[in-house]
Structures are given as C-alpha cells and as structure tokens.
Amino acid sequence: MSPTLKRLLAFLSDGQFHSGEQLGKALGLTRSAIWKLTKQLTEWDLKIESITNKGYCLPGGVSLLEKAKILPYLTLKQQDALELEVLDSIPSTNDYLLNLTISPHMLSKKVFACLAEKQTQGKGRRGRNWVSPFAKNIYLSLLWYFPQDPSELSGLSLAVAISIVETLKVFGVSQLGIKWPNDILCNNQKLAGILVEIKGEAHDACKAVIGIGLNVRMTNVDEDTINQPWTDLQTLTGKIINRNELAGLLLNKTINTLQRFQEQGLKAFLKQWQDFDLTFKKPVSILSATDSYQGLGYGINEHGHFLLELKPNLIKSFPSGEVTLRFALPKYN
Ligand code: BTN
C-alpha cells in the first residue's frame, strides 16, 4: 500500500464521514485525486461509502496492526529475541518465512515472526486455500529452529492449538475446543487453524514455520469461498477486538509454547489437551485414502497421534498427516 493511501486510510479509520475537501487539504491533494484514491481502497477489500455533501466513510472503521502496539504484550526477553515484521500484503506469511535465508547461528538465537494484513495466496492444510481479506483477521507465522530431528515434531501443531485456545480465554470466549489435530472450533464452527511446515537441516536439526490463521471479523466475505462452517471472534464476543492486543498475546503465548515444546515435547501438554479435546468419548470417523474407521475418540498419545477406540479395549492410533477426522453418529465397528 502506498504511503499516501495509508495516510488516507488513517483518516478514514475512525468510521466517520470526512469531506473530500477536508481530506484533500490534509493530504495536499485535489478532491478528484482523493476520489481516485478511495477507489484504490476497494482493491484492498475495503468498501468506502460516499455521500454527496457528507464525503467519504469506511463503515465500521478499521484498526491496523502496528508493531509498536504489539510488542508491549511480550516480555522484555521475548522482545529481545524477536524479529517481527508487519506487512500490508504478501502471498503467504508461511512461504515468506520458509524462503528467508538466515544463518543457522542466527536462527538458533532469534525468533522470526511475520504478520500480514492480507494474504493473496493464504494456505490451509491439505492444499486448501485460507481466505485472508485485508485488516480483518490474524495471519501470523513464526520461524523456530529446533535442535532435534523433524520426526520429534509430530505433535507440535497440537501444542500450538492449545496456546491459541489459552490466548482466547482472555477475550472471554467460552465453549472453545480443539478438533484433532488442530482445528479451533466453537459450536462446531471453525475459528482458527494452524499450518506447520518443516524443513530438515543438517545434523538432525530442523526449522519449522508455524502459521496461525484466526478469524476476527469476517465481514463481507463471499460465503462460497470457504468450504466449512466458520465463525469469528467479534461474532462470538459481541465486542470490537483489538487485533494488536490479540497478536501480542498470541505471540507471547506461542513463543512460550514453542520453547516448552522444544525442551519437553508434547508430553508437557497432554493434560491441557484433555481440557480442550472435543472428540474425547465422542463418536467419530477417521478417513484415510483407502479406509474408514468408526469409533469413539480416546485422546492422543505423546506423539500427537489420534487414539480411536474401535470397540471396548481395542485402540488404534493414527498420525495426523495421513487421515481426516469427522464427527459421526454413535456406532461401533
Ligand atoms: C488450516 O487449514 O486450518 C490451517 C490454516 C492456516 C492459515 C495460516 S494464516 C497464516 C499462515 N500463512 C498461511 O499461508 N497459512 C497460515
């Protein structure tokens, strides 16, 4: 976004009407230049209202992410270690961090994180698209260097899911839970998702990019572009959400989680998992490329594999990469 467009957006961010003349004076532009600029804002998914004699208004206003407003939610130690970038638009925050070239020495000392206001090619799990309109939600990725083999990270996204639910408690959302492996749901509607991508490094170390998409205010979204029931934080809380606070608290919690996971693995999170597990003792189906299994959810093991009780005393485990889990009607095999 050009600096001039950003300045115009700053004026319109209060959701009030501003006359073309007033905006023109403030930005040193003609009224017709202001009109053209407001048209450019529609390319950023922002619908500007214009009324003769009243001027321009961005209904509902907008509050943009700002590094200086995010960092105070982190501890000083976290701030020291963090390299945070806040971008206007990017194809995908995950891809951005995956393609950064950083020396392993630097990687082991710093946490790189990237937030974007918009993603043009946001990625979901299993090759799906993650709808990412401008200035509405949270699209966050962190790059973390693990001095262990990639095979030890199988439960990482589950631990991150717990950190998201814990963060959201602060905003007073109740009835949140996790559908294995890492869908954050409220009343069976998706609120957030996680995409972990791992690149092996030399000497059994690896770099992981942890991507978090969290719906905050999904207004004016074409329903057909999302293939599952979804919700957003503003709908659930009935409050205007401060995205800078949310991003800051999420970074704080997730950095702590990654540190703890690195030191202790998933076993440090198994107790918390039980608190949020939506499938425990619930009838579910597990679908693989070739088979389908029905049974009751039985929690997870320390690798993060799903445990399915096929019948009393017969438990089968499933790694997350290979199967899909669905809620099902009660029935044993
Ligand atoms: C899912 O399918 O549930 C995972 C969604 C993950 C979306 C986030 S948004 C930030 C990061 N960048 C991406 O391209 N994807 C993840």
Boltz pocket constraint, residues with backbone or C-beta under 6 A from the ligand:
constraints:
  - pocket:
      binder: B
      contacts: [[A, 91], [A, 92], [A, 93], [A, 94], [A, 95], [A, 119], [A, 121], [A, 122], [A, 123], [A, 124], [A, 125], [A, 126], [A, 128], [A, 130], [A, 138], [A, 139], [A, 140], [A, 141], [A, 182], [A, 183], [A, 192], [A, 193], [A, 194], [A, 195], [A, 211], [A, 212], [A, 213], [A, 214]]
      max_distance: 6.0
